[in-house]
C-alpha cells in the first residue's frame, strides 16, 4: 500500500516538476498584472445563476448591497492577510508546500478531491450553457427542485455540449485560454449591458429617480420564491466570503501570489470581487427579475440582449469550463499516468454526465459552500504549520524531514473537521468558519507532543 | 501603429456594447436597433481584440 502510494506520488511530482523551485526575484510580476488576472477570472457562467438565486431566496435590496460589500471585503482581506503572505514568504505553490507539511500521500488525496470537485463545477457551467442552447430548441429548463434529468432532450443538449467542450479542450487548451482572455472583458460587458437593457422592462426611469423603489419592490423584494429558503444579510456576507474559499483561505491561490512582489498584492483581488462578483451578481439579479424570476440564464440573457446574449452565456460556460476541465485532468493524471488527452477525455466525459443532473446547477449555492468546506481544512493545516508552529517551538515540515508518505495527524484533522462540520447544527453557509478555527486548533494541539520530542532531542 | 489602431477599434467596440443598452433605456434606440448594434459591436470586439492580441493581420 505504502509503496503504491509512493509510486503515485512520484508520478504526481513529475507533473508538477516545472514549479518545484521557489519563484526567483526576476520572475515577479507587477501589480497591474494581478489586477488584470483577478478582473478576468471572476466573471464566470455561474455568476448568472448566483446573483439570480439571491433574488429567488428573497434577499432584500439593502441586505444584498450590504452583504456583498462586506462579504467581498472579507474575501479580499482573506487573500491579503492569509493567502498572499504565506505565498510571498515561501514562493511555492500549495502543492509543494503541502507536500512538505503533509506528505505526498495526503497531497495526492487533495488532488483527487480537487479534481472531483472541479468536474462538478465544470458540469454546472455546462448546464448554464445548456440553458442557452435549450432556448433555441424550446427545451424546458430544469425546475428548481429537480435532481435527476427531467427530459431526454436536456440530457442530449448537456451531453453534446460536454462532449464538444471536452474535444475543444483536448485539441487546444492553450489557444482556448488565450481566446478566453479576449472573451472575458466582453462577458463582463454582457452582464452590465444585460442589466441596463432589463431596467426599462422593470420600469426604472432613465434618470434613475425610482431605481431604489423598483429594486426594493420588484427585484430584491425580500419575498422568496416558493420552495426557496429565505436568505438574510448573513447568508449574503458569508456566501460572498466563501465563494472562493478554496482559493484564499484554502490557499490554492498561492500558485498565483508566489509571483507577487509583496503580500499587499492580495488587495488586487478587489478587482475580481467588486467589478466581478458584486456587479455581476447584481446584474444577474436584475435580469432574472425581468423574466419573472425564471431561473434560466439563456432566457435571461436573450430577453435582455437578444442572440448576442445567448452567445454570451454559451461563451461564459465554455471559457470557464475549459480551464476547470484542464485542472481536473491535471489533478487526475498522476493517479492514472495516462497522457493528457486521455485523462482530459475521461474527466470531460464524466463532467458531461454530471452536467445532465440539474441538481448541481439548481443547488449551485450549496455546492459552492461544500466545495470550499471540503478543501478549507487543508488551508488551516498549512496556516498552523506556517505561523503557529515556529512560535510554539513545534518542528515544522516533518513529512519532508522524515520522509513520511502521509502525515496522519493532518489527515485526521482534515477528516475530523469535515465530520464535525457535517454535524454542526447551523446553516451550511456558516459552518466553514468554526470548522477553520477548529482545524487550526486541533492540528496545533495534536502536534504539541512534537515540541517535547524536539526538546528531548 | 496598426496594432495600436486595432486596439483602439477593439476598445471602441466594447464601448459601443455598453452605450447601446443605455441608448435603448433612454429611448434613443428601438429594441431591434439596440440588439443589432450590440451584436455588431460584439463582433467588432472579437475581431479587433483578436487582431490586437495576435499582433498581425489575421
Interface residues (C-beta under 8 A of the other chain):
Chain A: X178 X179 X181 X182 X183 X185 X186 X189 X192 X193 X194 X196 X197 X199 X200 X204 X206 X304 X305 X306 X307 X308 X311
Chain B: X14 X17 X18 X20 X21 X22 X24 X25 X26 X27 X34 X35 X38 X39 X42 X45 X46 X49 X50 X53
